[in-house]
Amino acid sequence: MKLTEKSKSPYLKFGRLGDVIAAIQVMGKYAFYKLDAGQWSKRISGDESEEGRWEKVFREHPEFFRFDSEGKKVSLVWRRSYRKRFNVDEERNLTFEEYSALEPEAERRISRTPLTGEEIAILVNTAINLHTRAIEQNKEHRWMSSPLFSLLGVVLGSFLVWVTK
């Protein structure tokens, strides 16, 4: 990156931090851990027609969100680390024996364990810290541009004085 080039962090986009935080909260607590972007859009913003907006958020923030191998369903990375043993109807984790005894139809009601409030707070604080760093990095680039342009002006002025002599 050039010294005067602005940071291209997605956190610098208008409203992005709020979108990331909202997605973390909903995706961390919702019973099912992965849905397509349209379904998440309906859960997060109440409007399924904003699917494109949310898909962009998910794709630009792989530090929090991942698409499945088909590129259709999205999940929160932290939740993917848990075993798939959470019974969404009973709101509890099943034992290995209970899970093994499930009929294929009943397996569709099994998800990954929702995150705790503390885990969600950690992810939200991480997003805030990444946003803050992006702002600071952007300020550093703006700070560097003024001295560089001043130096360029001095060099150009000196060159013009030398040429006109």
C-alpha positions in Angstrom: 0.0 0.0 0.0 1.3 3.5 -0.9 1.9 5.8 2.0 -0.8 8.2 0.8 -3.3 5.5 -0.1 -6.4 5.3 2.1 -7.2 2.1 4.0 -9.7 -0.1 2.1 -11.1 -1.7 5.3 -14.7 -2.6 5.0 -15.1 -1.2 8.5 -14.8 2.3 7.1 -18.1 1.9 5.1 -21.0 3.9 6.5 -23.0 1.9 9.0 -20.8 -1.2 8.7 -19.8 -1.6 12.3 -23.5 -1.6 13.3 -24.3 -4.2 10.7 -21.5 -6.5 11.9 -22.6 -6.1 15.5 -26.2 -6.8 14.6 -25.3 -9.9 12.6 -23.0 -11.2 15.4 -25.8 -10.9 17.9 -28.5 -12.5 15.9 -26.3 -15.3 14.4 -24.8 -16.0 17.8 -28.2 -16.6 19.5 -30.6 -17.9 16.9 -31.5 -21.5 17.3 -30.2 -22.6 13.9 -26.6 -21.7 13.2 -26.7 -21.4 9.4 -29.2 -19.9 7.0 -28.9 -18.3 3.5 -28.3 -14.6 3.3 -32.0 -13.9 2.6 -33.1 -15.7 5.8 -30.5 -14.0 7.8 -31.6 -10.7 6.3 -35.1 -11.3 7.5 -33.9 -12.2 11.0 -31.4 -9.3 11.4 -33.2 -6.4 9.7 -36.7 -7.7 9.3 -36.5 -7.4 5.5 -35.6 -10.3 3.3 -35.2 -8.0 0.3 -31.9 -6.7 1.8 -30.3 -10.1 1.1 -27.7 -8.5 -1.1 -26.6 -6.0 1.5 -26.2 -8.8 4.1 -24.4 -11.1 1.7 -21.9 -8.3 1.1 -21.4 -7.8 4.9 -20.8 -11.6 5.3 -18.4 -11.8 2.4 -16.4 -8.7 3.4 -16.0 -10.0 7.0 -14.6 -13.5 6.9 -13.1 -12.9 10.4 -16.6 -13.5 11.7 -18.7 -15.1 9.0 -18.3 -18.1 6.7 -20.3 -19.6 3.7 -20.8 -23.3 3.4 -19.0 -25.3 0.7 -21.8 -24.5 -1.8 -21.5 -20.8 -1.1 -25.2 -20.5 -0.1 -25.6 -20.7 3.7 -23.8 -18.5 6.1 -22.8 -19.1 9.7 -20.8 -17.4 12.5 -17.3 -18.9 12.6 -17.3 -19.3 16.4 -20.5 -21.3 16.3 -19.2 -23.6 13.7 -16.5 -24.8 16.2 -19.2 -26.4 18.4 -20.6 -29.9 17.9 -23.9 -30.2 16.1 -25.8 -31.5 19.1 -28.2 -28.7 20.1 -31.8 -29.7 20.0 -33.6 -26.5 19.0 -37.0 -27.7 20.3 -35.8 -28.7 23.7 -33.1 -25.9 23.8 -30.4 -28.2 25.2 -27.4 -30.2 24.1 -27.9 -33.9 23.5 -25.6 -36.5 24.8 -23.7 -38.6 22.2 -26.1 -41.5 22.8 -29.2 -39.3 22.4 -27.8 -37.9 19.2 -26.8 -41.3 17.8 -30.3 -42.6 18.4 -32.0 -39.8 16.4 -34.1 -40.6 13.3 -33.0 -38.8 10.1 -36.1 -36.6 10.2 -35.3 -35.5 13.8 -31.7 -34.6 12.8 -33.0 -31.6 10.9 -34.0 -30.0 14.3 -30.4 -30.3 15.6 -28.1 -27.3 15.3 -24.9 -26.1 16.9 -25.0 -24.6 20.4 -25.8 -20.9 20.5 -23.1 -18.6 21.9 -23.3 -17.3 25.4 -23.7 -13.6 26.2 -20.0 -13.4 27.1 -18.9 -15.0 23.8 -21.1 -12.6 21.8 -19.6 -9.7 23.9 -16.1 -10.9 22.9 -17.0 -10.9 19.2 -18.6 -7.4 19.5 -15.6 -6.0 21.2 -13.4 -7.5 18.5 -15.5 -5.9 15.8 -15.2 -2.5 17.6 -11.4 -2.9 18.0 -11.1 -3.7 14.2 -13.2 -0.7 13.4 -11.1 1.6 15.6 -7.9 0.3 14.1 -9.2 0.9 10.6 -10.0 4.5 11.5 -6.6 5.0 13.0 -4.9 3.5 10.0 -6.9 5.8 7.8 -5.8 8.8 9.8 -2.2 7.8 9.5 -2.4 7.8 5.8 -4.0 11.2 5.7 -1.3 12.5 8.0 1.4 11.2 5.7 0.0 12.8 2.6 0.5 16.5 3.7 4.2 16.2 4.4 4.7 14.3 1.2 2.9 16.9 -0.9 4.8 19.7 0.9 8.1 18.0 0.2 7.1 17.5 -3.5 6.3 21.2 -3.7 9.7 22.1 -2.3 11.5 19.8 -4.8 9.4 21.1 -7.7 10.0 24.7 -6.6 13.8 24.1 -6.3 13.8 22.4 -9.7 12.0 25.4 -11.3 14.4 27.9 -9.8 17.3 25.8 -11.1 15.8 25.6 -14.6 15.1 29.3 -14.8 18.7 30.3 -13.9 
